[in-house]
Amino acid sequence: MTRVHVLFFIQDIPLSKLQRLQTNGCVRDKRSPRRSSYLHRAKPGVAKPSYLCEMEITSFEDFALNRQLLNAVADAGYTEPTPIQQKAIPVVLGNHDVLGIAQTGTGKTAAYVLPLLMRIKFAQGTAPRALILAPTRELVMQINEAIGQLAVHTDIRHVAIYGGLGPKTQIERLQAGVDIIVATPGRFNDLYRLGEIVTKDLKVMVLDEADKMMDMGFMPQIRAILEVIPRKRQNLLFSATFPDKVERLSSEFLEAPVRIEVTPQASTAQMVEQVIYDVPNFRTKINLLNYLILQESFQRVIVFTRTKTNAENVYKFLARKVIEAGNVRVIHANKGQNTRINSMEAFKEGNVRVLVATDVAARGIDVAEVSHVINFDVPLIYEDYVHRIGRTGRANHTGEAITFVTMAEEYHVAKIEKIIRMTIPRRPIPNEVEQTETPFDEKQDMLREIDEQRRKEDPTFQGAFHEKKNPLAARATKRPVVGRGGATRAKSGSTSGAGSGLKKRSTSGGPKSASRSASANRGGKKPRSGRR
């Protein structure tokens, strides 16, 4: 039971439901400011004042949701709201802009979908009244599925629009009339330019997984969307992490937002045990993965790789050597949309035991009982670590997140540990796992990567093999030779000996140098004595 302190506006709530709110601790607060841009003329029997609420949230009944939504919540098996729902739902119902910082798997989708459905109430007209933007197709489908689950007892219409598929079906759905659009920014802009989306009735805009949108470079598309939607609207921004770029976006996108943070920034799920294996090379990573996958406790596993190439290589190895081909699937950006959807559904339904994925797919995987997440590669976008391991330990289930780390990846692990404010424990590689010798080329690649990391920290650092890489510097240390006219010069081109009055047979030059100089003079070449 959590005691929540929130200040919010009750708007379009029947007085009968207001009385229930008052019995739960809501009292009139005359001192609170009003946001006139969002309040409209009161209707008979409807409450409009601002209320200061101190409520003990024990069930969804405490939010004064309508009966259709409460029935849908019960059908979905939700018994009591999560912390983000406890804090966000009253504020969103009060028509405030919201900046929500919460990990994946904390119920944040329902935290904005429920009050959004409460505001829309029923189907009306043909133009959308709410827009939800998400960075990936998988997340768009997941959000749209959640809306369908919670709006099952209403006639509210919703559609998911995203790339990778032809737009014909999506256009037909839009033309038939829609109340909520869930979209990726790129496809939304495409259909808007075709004249298939009318934005004049939009009252609410949601940015979900805002940090990932920034990482994927969606800011220009988001700004283009902000230019074509009404200025008077409610804005909701949710993010698992809060880096500087998301802070800049929030200042640009939100108006006097209520900040809701249920966990420290970039913290990792409390139900997830994290561990690191120090692994010398790629082949040993494969051997360790082989060993772990065969353990009985690894019931449902997601293996994350940094690149599409590694994802394919890991998938082919597992399908060929470790488990039956039908028990493992791979999803990445090069896979067709239908293939990705089918693989995700098979994994959710338990027909596939192991899913190999790149970070592109990380945000769209919502499976309650993932036993293990294996980071085959350490992510280079450090916040992605939080999102990766957030695939396990969901919905009060425990999980384990395992990360394979080579010496070239230690730099990135240190950065991740700084973000999540903890040191990830290390575990020795089991004796049963063969640790192979690192090939020369792979070792050189790792050393070069380490050099590059050190340069990031120290711009003056010139590399572990600086002398080999800089032959001029190496030659500068060699003995000088006697040049024409008896001047001593270093092979590097140094003129430190020039004009010093040394004889042809100098001690440092040696007899060979002197004889070469003499033969040059015998051939008719006169020593240079200066500019004529």
C-alpha positions as a printed Julia matrix, in Angstrom:
532×3 Matrix{Float64}:
   0.0     0.0     0.0
   1.49    3.32   -1.08
   0.45    6.76    0.12
   0.52    9.07   -2.89
   0.66   12.87   -2.69
  -0.47   14.46   -5.96
  -1.96   17.78   -6.96
  -4.22   17.49   -9.98
  -7.29   18.89  -11.68
 -10.51   16.9   -11.75
 -12.01   17.44  -15.16
 -15.19   16.04  -16.73
 -15.74   13.79  -13.7
 -19.39   13.31  -12.61
 -20.11   14.61   -9.14
 -21.06   11.13   -7.96
 -17.52    9.96   -8.67
 -16.07   13.12   -7.16
 -17.78   12.21   -3.89
 -15.95    8.9    -3.95
 -12.65   10.75   -4.48
 -13.44   13.01   -1.54
 -14.02   10.03    0.72
 -10.57    8.79   -0.31
  -8.86   11.94    0.9
  -9.32   14.51   -1.89
 -10.17   18.0    -0.67
 -10.7    21.3    -2.47
  -7.48   23.26   -2.81
  -8.23   26.91   -3.55
  -4.58   27.92   -3.62
  -3.57   25.77   -6.56
  -3.08   27.48   -9.94
  -5.4    26.84  -12.83
  -4.27   26.06  -16.34
  -6.88   27.96  -18.33
  -5.53   26.74  -21.67
  -6.63   23.23  -20.81
  -9.89   23.95  -18.96
 -13.11   24.6   -20.81
 -16.59   25.69  -19.76
 -18.08   23.45  -17.09
 -21.04   21.25  -17.89
 -23.97   20.7   -15.48
 -23.18   18.05  -12.91
 -19.46   18.09  -13.7
 -16.68   19.09  -11.29
 -14.02   21.56  -12.46
 -12.06   22.69   -9.39
  -8.52   21.7    -8.51
  -8.22   19.08   -5.79
  -5.29   18.2    -3.57
  -5.38   14.45   -3.07
  -3.68   12.39   -0.42
  -4.84    8.9    -1.21
  -4.03    5.36   -0.2
  -4.04    3.56   -3.54
  -4.97   -0.06   -3.04
  -6.94   -0.85   -6.19
  -7.91    0.58   -9.57
 -11.27    1.53   -8.06
  -9.51    4.41   -6.3
  -8.89    6.17   -9.63
 -12.6     6.67  -10.36
 -12.29    4.92  -13.72
 -15.47    4.03  -15.55
 -16.95    0.55  -15.28
 -15.83   -0.52  -18.76
 -12.2     0.14  -17.91
 -12.44   -1.48  -14.49
 -13.91   -4.6   -16.09
 -11.08   -4.66  -18.63
  -8.5    -4.29  -15.86
 -10.07   -7.22  -14.02
 -10.16   -9.3   -17.22
  -6.45   -8.61  -17.73
  -5.72  -10.0   -14.26
  -4.44   -6.75  -12.73
  -5.13   -6.72   -9.0
  -3.46   -3.53   -7.77
  -1.69   -0.66   -9.52
   2.09   -0.54   -9.79
   4.01    2.45   -8.35
   4.18    4.27  -11.69
   0.43    3.75  -12.15
  -0.31    4.96   -8.63
   1.54    8.2    -9.25
   0.87    8.84  -12.94
  -2.81    8.0   -13.44
  -4.23   10.77  -11.18
  -1.88   13.35  -12.72
  -2.74   12.36  -16.3
  -6.44   12.39  -15.41
  -5.88   15.91  -14.12
  -4.74   16.99  -17.59
  -1.17   17.83  -16.6
   1.85   17.34  -18.79
   3.88   14.45  -17.4
   7.54   13.5   -17.45
   7.63    9.86  -16.37
  10.88    8.04  -15.64
  10.32    4.33  -15.16
  11.96    1.12  -16.23
  10.39   -1.2   -18.72
   8.24   -3.85  -17.1
   6.85   -1.47  -14.44
   3.42   -1.03  -16.02
   4.04    2.4   -17.52
   2.02    1.63  -20.68
  -1.16    1.18  -18.65
  -0.17    4.27  -16.63
  -0.96    6.46  -19.62
  -3.35    4.23  -21.6
  -5.98    3.97  -18.82
  -6.4     7.74  -18.28
  -6.22    8.24  -22.05
  -9.14    5.84  -22.55
 -10.95    7.52  -19.67
 -10.61   10.86  -21.44
 -11.68    9.61  -24.88
 -14.57    7.51  -23.47
 -16.11    6.45  -26.79
 -15.69    6.55  -30.56
 -16.33    9.93  -32.11
 -15.85   11.33  -35.62
 -13.13   10.07  -37.96
 -10.04   12.11  -36.98
  -7.74   10.83  -34.21
  -7.84   12.45  -30.79
  -4.67   10.92  -29.35
  -1.25   10.12  -30.81
   1.3     7.78  -29.24
   4.79    7.71  -30.77
   7.24    4.87  -30.17
  10.68    4.16  -31.67
  10.23    0.62  -33.02
   7.61   -1.42  -34.82
   7.65   -4.02  -32.06
   6.91   -1.45  -29.38
   4.15    0.11  -31.5
   2.5    -3.3   -31.81
   2.91   -3.94  -28.09
   1.27   -0.63  -27.13
  -1.55   -1.15  -29.62
  -2.14   -4.6   -28.17
  -2.32   -3.13  -24.65
  -4.87   -0.55  -25.82
  -6.97   -3.31  -27.36
  -6.86   -5.24  -24.11
  -7.91   -2.28  -21.95
 -10.48   -0.89  -24.42
 -12.14   -4.25  -25.01
 -15.46   -3.14  -23.43
 -15.56    0.18  -25.32
 -16.02    1.11  -28.97
 -12.8     3.16  -29.05
 -10.93    2.64  -32.33
  -7.15    2.4   -32.47
  -4.59    1.59  -35.15
  -0.87    0.82  -35.26
   1.04    2.36  -38.15
   4.68    1.52  -38.81
   7.09    0.8   -41.64
   8.16   -2.54  -43.04
   4.69   -3.27  -44.43
   2.75   -1.7   -47.26
   0.59    1.24  -46.11
  -2.62    0.1   -47.85
  -4.23   -1.63  -44.84
  -3.16    1.15  -42.48
  -4.65    3.79  -44.8
  -7.94    1.88  -44.96
  -8.09    1.8   -41.16
  -7.43    5.53  -40.97
 -10.09    6.32  -43.57
 -12.65    4.26  -41.64
 -12.14    6.51  -38.61
  -9.83    6.15  -35.63
  -9.59    7.6   -32.11
  -6.01    6.65  -31.16
  -2.98    6.33  -33.43
   0.09    4.41  -32.26
   2.93    5.07  -34.69
   6.6     5.23  -35.44
   7.59    8.81  -36.34
   8.69    8.0   -39.87
   5.51    6.23  -40.98
   3.32    8.88  -39.32
   5.05   11.61  -41.33
   4.75    9.59  -44.53
   0.99    9.13  -44.17
   0.49   12.73  -43.05
   2.21   13.99  -46.19
  -0.1    11.75  -48.23
  -3.06   13.51  -46.59
  -4.26   10.35  -44.83
  -3.94   11.72  -41.27
  -5.94   14.7   -40.01
  -4.45   16.21  -36.85
  -6.9    19.01  -36.0
  -8.66   17.03  -33.25
  -5.55   15.76  -31.44
  -5.79   16.5   -27.73
  -3.09   14.22  -26.3
   0.38   13.29  -27.5
   2.53   10.6   -25.88
   6.23    9.94  -26.47
   7.12    6.47  -25.19
  10.73    5.29  -24.82
  11.92    8.83  -25.52
  15.55    7.95  -24.78
  15.57    5.33  -27.51
  13.98    7.8   -29.94
  16.87   10.17  -29.32
  19.42    7.39  -29.78
  17.82    6.42  -33.1
  17.9     9.99  -34.42
  14.15   10.64  -34.51
  14.35   14.23  -33.3
  13.86   15.82  -36.76
  10.76   13.68  -37.38
   9.36   14.5   -33.94
   9.85   18.23  -34.53
   8.08   17.88  -37.88
   5.12   16.24  -36.12
   5.0    18.95  -33.44
   4.67   21.53  -36.22
   1.47   19.99  -37.62
  -0.51   19.13  -34.48
  -2.54   21.55  -32.31
  -0.54   23.57  -29.8
  -3.18   23.18  -27.1
  -2.79   19.59  -26.05
  -1.68   17.41  -23.16
   1.84   16.0   -23.53
   3.15   12.86  -21.86
   6.78   11.76  -22.1
   8.0     8.45  -20.71
  11.56    7.2   -20.62
  13.49    4.46  -18.85
  16.52    6.74  -18.54
  16.94   10.51  -18.44
  20.12   11.55  -20.26
  20.78   15.16  -21.24
  19.24   14.78  -24.69
  15.93   13.62  -23.2
  16.04   16.52  -20.76
  16.43   18.92  -23.69
  13.51   17.25  -25.47
  11.31   17.5   -22.38
  12.0    21.23  -22.03
  11.01   21.67  -25.67
   8.0    19.35  -25.63
   6.41   19.68  -22.18
   4.7    22.62  -20.48
   5.16   22.81  -16.7
   5.31   19.01  -16.41
   4.78   16.95  -13.3
   7.88   14.79  -12.93
   7.18   11.24  -11.81
  10.15    9.03  -11.04
   9.43    5.72   -9.4
  13.05    4.49   -9.44
  16.42    6.24   -9.64
  17.48    7.18  -13.15
  18.8     4.25  -15.18
  18.39    1.84  -12.29
  17.97   -1.81  -13.16
  15.09   -4.02  -12.21
  15.21   -5.2    -8.6
  13.97   -8.66   -9.59
  16.95   -9.19  -11.91
  20.21  -10.78  -10.75
  23.11   -9.44  -12.8
  26.41  -11.19  -13.43
  29.46  -10.85  -15.69
  31.67  -13.53  -17.23
  35.16  -12.39  -18.29
  35.61  -14.05  -21.69
  38.83  -13.87  -23.74
  37.41  -14.02  -27.28
  34.47  -14.66  -29.6
  34.95  -18.42  -29.78
  34.93  -18.75  -26.0
  31.74  -16.66  -25.91
  30.16  -19.23  -28.24
  31.36  -22.12  -26.06
  30.03  -20.46  -22.9
  26.68  -19.72  -24.57
  26.47  -23.35  -25.65
  27.08  -24.51  -22.06
  24.55  -22.11  -20.49
  21.72  -22.75  -22.96
  21.85  -26.46  -22.15
  21.34  -25.83  -18.41
  17.9   -26.81  -17.16
  17.16  -23.44  -15.54
  17.46  -21.61  -18.88
  13.82  -22.09  -19.8
  13.16  -19.0   -21.95
  16.18  -16.98  -23.07
  16.86  -13.81  -25.04
  20.39  -13.43  -26.45
  21.3    -9.85  -27.38
  24.04   -9.03  -29.86
  25.46   -5.69  -30.95
  25.3    -6.32  -34.7
  23.13   -8.11  -37.25
  26.13  -10.19  -38.33
  26.73  -11.48  -34.81
  23.01  -12.17  -34.41
  23.01  -14.33  -37.55
  26.21  -16.14  -36.53
  24.91  -16.91  -33.04
  21.55  -18.04  -34.42
  23.12  -20.39  -36.99
  25.42  -21.89  -34.37
  22.57  -22.52  -31.92
  20.28  -23.95  -34.61
  23.02  -26.24  -35.92
  24.81  -27.37  -32.78
  22.85  -26.72  -29.6
  19.07  -26.91  -29.85
  16.51  -27.89  -32.44
  16.15  -25.34  -35.22
  12.47  -24.81  -34.42
  13.35  -23.84  -30.85
  15.41  -20.77  -31.75
  14.59  -17.67  -33.81
  16.45  -14.48  -34.72
  15.12  -10.96  -35.23
  17.0    -7.93  -36.5
  16.52   -5.04  -38.92
  17.2    -7.14  -42.04
  14.4    -9.56  -41.25
  11.05   -8.93  -42.93
   8.29   -7.5   -40.78
   6.1   -10.6   -41.01
   9.06  -12.79  -40.04
   9.75  -10.62  -37.01
   6.11  -10.63  -35.95
   5.86  -14.41  -36.29
   9.09  -14.92  -34.32
   7.9   -12.62  -31.53
   4.53  -14.35  -31.3
   6.15  -17.79  -31.24
   8.43  -16.67  -28.41
   5.55  -15.15  -26.43
   3.47  -18.3   -26.8
   6.32  -20.5   -25.6
   6.83  -22.29  -28.92
  10.37  -20.91  -29.16
  12.82  -21.27  -26.28
  15.64  -18.97  -27.42
  15.32  -15.64  -29.21
  18.43  -13.97  -30.65
  17.94  -10.23  -31.14
  19.67   -6.93  -31.76
  18.86   -3.8   -29.76
  16.38   -2.69  -32.43
  14.03   -5.39  -31.16
  14.72   -4.94  -27.44
  11.92   -2.45  -26.76
   9.14   -4.56  -28.23
   9.58   -7.78  -26.28
   7.0    -8.02  -23.51
   7.01  -11.58  -22.16
   6.32  -12.12  -18.48
   8.46  -15.2   -17.86
  11.81  -14.68  -19.56
  14.18  -16.59  -17.29
  17.46  -15.24  -18.67
  18.84  -12.4   -20.75
  22.32  -12.99  -22.17
  24.29  -10.0   -23.44
  26.55  -11.74  -25.95
  28.04   -8.3   -26.69
  28.14   -5.27  -24.4
  25.92   -2.5   -25.86
  27.69    0.68  -27.0
  24.66    2.8   -26.08
  24.88    2.3   -22.35
  21.22    2.98  -21.56
  20.4    -0.01  -23.8
  21.82   -2.24  -21.08
  18.93   -1.19  -18.84
  16.42   -1.92  -21.59
  17.99   -5.26  -22.45
  17.92   -6.69  -18.96
  14.45   -5.21  -18.46
  13.16   -8.06  -20.64
  13.54  -10.38  -17.65
  12.33   -9.94  -14.07
   8.96   -8.61  -15.29
   5.58   -8.75  -13.58
   7.01   -9.88  -10.22
   8.99  -12.75  -11.76
  12.69  -13.14  -11.01
  15.28  -13.28  -13.76
  18.99  -13.31  -14.44
  20.96  -11.04  -16.78
  24.33  -12.42  -17.92
  26.92  -10.35  -19.77
  29.94  -11.7   -21.67
  32.85   -9.25  -21.46
  36.15   -9.26  -23.36
  39.1    -7.04  -22.41
  38.04   -4.57  -25.12
  34.58   -4.29  -23.56
  35.72   -3.51  -20.01
  35.69    0.21  -20.84
  31.98    0.05  -21.69
  31.16   -2.01  -18.6
  32.73    0.67  -16.38
  30.5     3.29  -18.02
  27.4     1.11  -17.55
  28.2     0.51  -13.88
  28.49    4.25  -13.39
  25.05    4.78  -14.94
  23.3     2.05  -12.94
  25.2     2.98   -9.76
  26.35   -0.52   -8.92
  29.25   -2.88   -9.52
  28.1    -5.95  -11.39
  29.46   -9.11   -9.73
  31.84  -11.39  -11.66
  31.56  -15.14  -12.01
  34.32  -17.51  -13.18
  33.83  -19.45  -16.4
  32.81  -23.06  -15.58
  35.56  -25.65  -15.98
  33.44  -27.49  -18.54
  33.71  -24.56  -20.96
  36.65  -24.69  -23.38
  38.58  -21.41  -23.42
  40.26  -21.14  -26.81
  43.34  -19.13  -27.71
  42.57  -15.71  -29.17
  43.42  -15.5   -32.9
  46.05  -12.91  -33.81
  43.68  -10.75  -35.9
  41.01  -10.69  -33.18
  43.6    -9.77  -30.55
  44.91   -6.92  -32.71
  41.35   -5.63  -33.21
  40.79   -5.63  -29.45
  44.06   -3.82  -28.81
  43.18   -1.17  -31.37
  39.79   -0.72  -29.73
  41.44   -0.32  -26.32
  43.76    2.33  -27.81
  40.73    4.17  -29.16
  39.04    4.07  -25.76
  42.14    5.48  -24.07
  42.24    8.31  -26.6
  38.68    9.23  -25.64
  39.82    9.67  -22.05
  43.23   11.18  -22.9
  43.47   12.95  -26.29
  47.29   13.07  -25.97
  47.55    9.27  -25.77
  49.22    8.02  -28.98
  48.71    4.27  -28.68
  50.49    1.25  -27.3
  52.42    0.85  -30.56
  53.17    4.52  -31.07
  56.79    4.02  -32.19
  55.8     1.46  -34.8
  52.98    3.66  -36.04
  55.22    6.75  -36.21
  58.4     5.79  -38.14
  59.73    9.36  -38.18
  59.81    9.4   -34.39
  61.59    6.05  -34.37
  64.22    7.12  -36.93
  64.92   10.32  -35.0
  66.66    8.27  -32.32
  69.13    6.64  -34.73
  72.76    7.8   -35.12
  73.4    10.84  -37.29
  75.29   10.65  -40.61
  77.57   13.15  -42.31
  75.9    14.9   -45.19
  77.32   16.9   -48.04
  79.8    19.53  -47.0
  80.61   17.62  -43.83
  77.46   18.7   -41.96
  76.11   16.12  -39.61
  72.38   15.3   -39.99
  70.04   12.72  -38.51
  68.1    10.36  -40.78
  64.91   11.91  -39.49
  65.84   15.15  -41.18
  67.11   16.91  -38.05
  69.57   19.74  -38.71
  71.0    19.91  -35.23
  74.51   19.2   -36.53
  74.48   21.6   -39.47
  76.98   24.42  -39.36
  78.73   23.04  -36.3
  82.14   22.93  -37.98
  82.55   19.16  -37.8
  85.12   17.53  -40.1
  84.16   15.0   -42.78
  85.52   12.09  -40.74
  83.53   12.87  -37.63
  83.44   10.39  -34.81
  79.69   10.04  -35.11
  79.67    9.71  -38.9
  82.13    6.83  -39.26
  84.54    6.07  -42.13
  81.87    4.96  -44.59
  80.14    8.29  -44.43
  83.41   10.09  -45.04
  84.31    7.93  -48.03
  80.86    8.48  -49.58
  81.35   12.21  -49.22
  84.8    12.03  -50.75
  83.62    9.99  -53.73
  80.84   12.49  -54.32
  83.45   15.28  -54.48
  85.63   13.27  -56.87
  82.62   12.93  -59.17
  82.64   16.68  -59.68
  79.97   17.55  -57.17
  80.95   20.49  -55.03
  79.69   20.79  -51.48
  77.0    23.38  -50.95
  78.38   26.42  -49.19
  75.18   28.4   -49.0
  72.72   30.21  -51.22
  74.27   31.93  -54.29
